[in-house]
Amino acid sequence: MIEHDAEREKKIARCIRCRSEFTADQLRGVSCCPICGDTGQPLSLEDDVIIKINWHELRLLCSFAEKWSEYLITSGQVATADNFMTIYSIIGALQEQYPYFQPLSQGGELHQFIRSGRKLH
């Protein structure tokens, strides 16, 4: 009985947008994330991996993804900022793993600059 309850409470999926994790019971019968309403397919927690990469390489990838997403919005190729929000969610999840490292995105660098209280001359 205890094993059965533990299995029912096991998290199996994560929303790509808000990063909330869910059990199978919590996702049964829903067509979107119960927390943020995102309609994208949830991520399987079984597919989580560990990747070895240099932080600078990761910054390059994140910066490119950020700029590409901005381009799609400003050029009118996508109607909403959904892609942009998803990119920032992924970048945020990566950044949380090493919060004291240099920000992974230009938006993160701007936020860090504003928090520092420094001013542009």
N, C-alpha and C positions, 0 to 999 in steps of 0.2 A: 504494500500500500504506500509506503513512504517513497519507494523508488518511482512508482507511478506518479505521485504528486510532484516529485522533483523533476521528472521528465516533462510534465505539463507546464512547469514554471521555467523551463529552460528557454533562454532567448535564442531565437533562430534567425532573425532578420533585423536589418537596420535601414532606416529611411536615409536616402542619399542626401536629402536636403537638410533636415533638422538633426540627423544623427541619432534619433531616438531608437531604442532597441525593443523588439517585441517577441512575444511567444506566439506559437501557432494559434492558440486560442484567441489572442488579442487581434490577430489578423483575419480570423475566419469571418467571411461574409462582408468584408470591407473592400471598397474599391479605391481607397486613397489612404494616405497616412492619417491615423487617428489624431495625431498631434498637430501637424502643419497643413494637412490637406493635399500634399504633393501626390500626383497621380502616377509618378514614375514607378517602375518596378523596384521593390525593396531589394536590398543587397543581402545575400546569404552570408551569415557569419562564418559558415564553413569555408568560405572563399577568402577570408582574411589571410594575408601573407606578410612576411617580413622581407623587406628588400634592402640590400646594401647599396647605398648611393652616396656620393659626395653632396654636402649641403648646397654647394654652389651649383651643381648640376640640377638639383631639385629646384633651386630658385629660378634657374633658366626655364625649366619646364613650366613652373607655375606662372612665371611672368608671361610666357608665350600664351598659355591658356587664358590668362586674365585679359590680355590684349586682344586675342582672337574673339573672345566672348563679347568684349566691348565693341569690336568691329561689327560683329553680326547684328548687334542691337542698333548701332548708329547708322548702319547701311540699310536698315530696314529688312534684313534677311530673316530676322525672327521678330515676332510681334510683341513678345513679352521678355522680361528680364529673368525668366526661369533658368535659362542656361547660365547666366551670370551668377545667380544665387547658388546654383549647384556647384559651380567652380569655386566660389568662395567658401562653401561648406567643406569641400574636399581640402582646399588649402588650409582652412582653419583646423581640420582634423589632423593634418600633417604637422602644422605649426605647434599644436598642443603637445606633441610628443617631445619637442625641444623648445620650450617657451623662451629660453634665454638666448637662443641663436638669432641671427639676423632674420628679419621678416622675410617670408617667402614671396610676398607680392608687393607691388608698388603701392597698393592700397594700405597694406600693413606698414610699409615704411612711412607713408604719410601719417597714419594714425600714431605711430611711434614718435614722429617729429612733433605732432600737435601736443601729445602728452608730455613731451620734454619741456614745453614752455618756450623753446627757442623761437626766434623770429627770423624771417627772411629779410635780407638787407637789400 
